[in-house]
Amino acid sequence: MLVAASAYGDPSAAKPAITKPAGAIPPVPADVTLIQDIEYGNAGGIPLYLHLALPKTLDKPVPVIIIVHGGGWQGGDRNSNLLGAYKFAENGFAAASIEYRLSQQAPFPAQIQDCKCAVRYLRANAGKYHIDPDHIGTLGDSAGGHLVALMGLTENVPEFEGDGGSKGVSSRVQAVCDMFGPADLIAWLYDPNRRTAAEQDPGMIRLFGGPVYDNLEKIHQASPIAHVQNSNNTPPFLILHGDKDPNVPLQQSLSLADALQKKGADVTLRVQLNAGHGGAYFFPNAWPDMQAFFNRTLKPQVQ
């Protein structure tokens, strides 16, 4: 489904729309309603889509959790997290599984701009979808974890808002669950245990539109940890990480949790023993923490 990077090298070349994901949509549970392929914005001629899972019975507006997929900023789509979206919907939340422009389509900050556009869209259309605009949470893993952490910490960074749609609506979120996302990209690039040397990292080169050494300030500004001290009204954070993660070192989450704690933020760090970079072992064990966190932060009446 991805467009070759070369298609964007020529300014006169047409920028094709994001096509529907190739993977099948998992069967929808009987007590869940799935609204597919909602166009939540348009960035430079590229339509942006999400799927929205809702409880079948809605007697009042429900909180919504925006789920942001991982994939190294260069893979994944709106079908990636539908099973998790269904589970949240079965537990009384709305859940929006979104996609964003990948690094093949546009360099950073396009990715965070699209995520913020999704928040604005859902808040602006809360009445249409029976969701509570004052209780919006976000959840992401790996690259998605990086993006949701930025969503929680950069409400006052105009260049991260973009112009994809719903202008003038707040992109603030009320809760962030960051699962093993890179938090300090400079430290991550130069971690001595990395498999790929920083200057040879193709994902970073693509994400930031050029050689790492030429983009260090941009990479620093893309790091959630760089925005902790400047963030006003920081939302509660739940940070989940496996102690055997071979891709994103545990130290990334330790550093972010420490910075948030020093600021006085509401932050909980859960380290899963013997867990790697997500996977079948990580997620069943993470679910109780995620459910309890969103109950506490988005459903204040639930104890």
C-alpha positions, 0 to 999 in steps of 0.5 A: 500500500505504500507509495515509493519514496521517489514519488515525493521527490518531484514537487510536480508529482501527484501525491496518491491517496492512502489506500485501504490496508491490505490486511483483513479487518478482524470479525467485529464482536456482537457487542461492538459497533465498528465505523470504518474508514472515517476520513479525519483529515487531509494533509497535503492532498493525502486523506487520513483515515481511522476506524472507530469502535463503539459499544453497541449500547450507548446511553451516554457519551463515552470516553475515547482512546486513540490508538496509534500503531507502531512500525518504525514510523514506516509501517502499520495502518488503521487495521493494525490495532483493531483487536485492542480497539474492540476490547476497549469498546467491550469495556465501555470506551470508544476506541479510534485506531488511526493511521498517519503519514508514514516516513515514506510519504512525509518526514517528521513532524507530519506524523505527530501533526496527523495524530493531533489532527485525529484528536481535533476531529474526534473532539469536534465531532464528539456529538456525532459519535456519542463520545465525551470530548473532555475525556480523550486518552491515547495509547501507542506502542513503539513508534506509536508510543513515541507519538502518544508521548509527544501528544501528551507533552506538546500542546503548546508547540504550534509547528506540531499541529499541522493544517490537516483539519478541524482548525481551532479545536484543542488537541489536548489529551487527558491520558497517555499510555506509552508502550516502549516508545523511544523518548530521547531519540538522541540518546537512543541513536547513540546507545552503544548497544544499538544494532545499527550505528546512528549515522547508518540508521535508515529509519531515522534518515528517512524520518528526518529527511536526511543524514542524522548528523545534519538533523540533530536539533530536529531529532532532539525536538522530536524527543518527548523528553525534550518537552517535559519541562515546558509542558503545561497541565501534563496529563497522567502517563502510564509507561510500559516496557519490557526489561528484555526489549532488544529494540528500544532500551528500557532506559528510554522509559526509565528516563522519561518516567524520571523526568515526569516524576521530577516535574510532579506529573502523575506517572506510573512505570510498569516494567514487565520482566522477561518481556521483549519488544511487545509480542504475545507475552507482553500484551496479555500481561499489560492489559490489566494495567492499561484497563485500570489506568484508563478507568482511573483517568478517563472514567473518574467514577470508576475505582 
